[in-house]
Amino acid sequence: MSLVTTYAYRRTMCVPTVLSDVDDLLEARRDRVVIGVTGPPGAGKSTIARAVVEHHRRAHDEDAVGYLPMDGFHLSNAVLARLGRADRKGAPDTFDVEGYVALLTRATRADHDVYAPDFDHTAGEPIAASLLLPATARLIVTEGNYLGLEDTRWTGVFGLLDRLYYIDAPTEVRRERLLRRHTAAGKSAAAAQAWVDDVDEPNARLVATARHRAHLVLDGTSRWR
């Protein structure tokens, strides 16, 4: 598969823009379509990816789309502790990259059901085989920070996508969202601030190096209009 190289930035109608683009692609092809939604932490990519999935299900049927979050391939907390990486969970080397690429490769073929892991944000752990990618799905939506990276371990992802959408948002908006997320998960205000500064923002700068590879760059603060 290859990506369209046209580059554009649209500040409006984020979810409708993706849905319209996906519908055009599905109409032009008979085989399965795989799209990726990427962007820095706190930009809104998970919310937008899930909205695309739910809209597609309502427009077609439950088994017309599969959802594959990269977060399901987080290494477990026990493994991260053993590797000494627990204090920067979410960095590129805190994921089972090869496992993600292998499952995404399977998901490009519409000849059998595929079960994928999800991530339990309450427990802070991946949950194996908790999402179904139906054999009947015309559309697979995958999302995560590092889909466009040119790093050697992540390079295989890009070539498996028919579209890559980059969701962006102003730094202050992202930081506010991330602080709310971390405090809601139990971190103190000071610990949440430190995590955003020391973990999330370095990851955001890395993700931004792949922005130019996206088919569309969309404003994560304008999801619906």
N, C-alpha and C positions, 0 to 999 in steps of 0.2 A: 504494500500500500504506500501511497505517497500523499503528501499534503499539498494543498493549493498554496502557492507562494504569495498570493495577493495579501498585502498587509493593510490593515485598516484599524482605526480606533473609533469606537462609537460610545458616546456618553449616555445614550438613552436606550430604553427598551431591551435590557440585557437578556432576560429570559426569552421574550418573544423573538429577539434577533437570533438566538441560538436555535429555537424551535423552527423558525422559518428556514434557516440554513440547513438544518438537519432534514426537514421535509423535502427540500429541493434535492438533496443528495440521495435520499431514499427513493424518490421518484425517478431519478436518473439511473438507478442501479437495481439489480435484482438480488445481489448477495447482501450479506450482513455488513452493517456500517458500525465502526468503532470510533467513538469520539472521546477526546480527553479534555478535562477542565482543570486548569492549573492556575497558579498564582501564589503570591506570598501569604504567610499566615495572617488570618484575620481579614482577608479581602472579600470573603463571601463565597468561595468556590464550592464548598460542600452544600450550602443552602441552595445555590443556583443549580448545581448538578442534580440534587434531589428534586427540585422543582421541575426540571426538564423531564426527569424520569416519571414523576407523577402526572404531568400534563400528557406525556406520551401514552401512559397507561389509560388515562381517561379517554383520550382520543381514539385509542385502538382497543387493546385489552391487556389484562394483567401480564400475559406471557409474551407481549410484543417487545419488551425491553428488559435488559438486565443491568444491574448496578454493581460496579466493582470499585470500591474505595481502596486507595493505596494504603490508608491507615490500618486496614485489616492485616497488613504485613509488618506492622510494628513487631520488633522482637519483644518477648515477654519481659516483665520487670525483673524476674529472676535472672534471665540471661543478660539483660543490660547491667545489672549489678555485678554479675560475674565478670563482665567485660570492662567494667569501670566506665560505663557510658550513661548511667542512669541520670546524671546531672545535666545531660544535654539531649534528653529524649526528644525525638523529632528531627534530629540532624540526619543527613543522608546515610550515615553508616549505622543508624539504629533501626534499620529496616532489613527484612529479608528480600533484598533486591532481586536476586536470582529467582526466588519463589514467585515474586510478583510478575516478573517478565515471563516465566514459564506458564503461569495461569492465564495471563493476558494473551499469550500466544494461542493457548487452547481456546480462549473465548473468541478469537477471530474466526473460528470454524463453527458453522451452525449444524453440526452433525450429531451432537449429543448434549445432554444437560451437563452443566458445570457448576460445582458448588464452590463458593468463595468465602473467605473469612471476612468478618466485620470487626469493628472496634467498639468496645463497650467503654464509653467515656466515664461512666460512673465508677466502674472497677479499674479503669485505666489499663485494660488488657485486651489483646485480640481474641476473638471468639471464632474458632475453626468452623468451617463448613456451615455458616449460618445464613448465607445468601445464595439464592438459586439464580443462575443465568440460564434461562430455558433454551432448549434446542430450537424452539420456534421464534426466538427473539430476532427481530430484524435489526435492532439497535442495542448496542452495548455502550453504557456511559461509565467511564472510569475517571476518577478525580484524585488529585494529590499535588503536593508541592513540586515534585521533581520530575514531572513527565517530560519536560523539554530539555533537561540537562544533557550536556555533551560529555559529562564525566563518563569514564569507560564502563562503570558498572551500570549506569542508567541509560546508556546510549540506545540499547535495544528497544526501549519503550517507544520512542519517537516514530520509528519505522512501522510500528504496528497500528498507528492511528490514521484515520482518514481525515480527521480535523483535530486541531488543537486550539482551544479557546483559552486565552489568558485573561483572568479576572483581576483587575487592579483596583486600588482604592488609595486615597491619601493616607500618608503615614499616620497622621493623628487619628483618623478614623479607625485604622487597623489596630493601633495601640490601645485605643479605648475599648474596642471589642475584645482584644486579647486579655486586657486587665480584668474585664467583667468575667470572661471565661475562666480564668485562673482562680479568681476569688470565689466564683461559684463552685469550683471543684475543691475548695477547701484551703487554698493558699492564703496566707496573710497578705495585706496590701503591699507590704515591703517585699515579701517573697515573690509575689506576682510581678511587681515592678522589676525585680532583679531578673526573673525568668524572661520577661519580654526583652530586656536590655541585652542579656548575655546569651540567650538561646534563640528566641524568635527573630530578633532583628538581624543577626548574622545569617540565619537561614533565609530571611527575606531578601537580603542582598545577593545571596547565591542564586535564588530563584529568578531574580530580575535579570541575571545574565542570559537567561533563555527566552526573555520576552520577545525578542526579534524573530523567534522561530514560529510564533503563533500565527494561525490563519486569521484570527480576529482577536483584538485586544478590547475588552469591554469594561465598563465602569461598574464595579461591584456595589456602588451606592445607589445605582439606578436599575433596580432589578425588574421593574414592571413597566415603567413609563419614562 
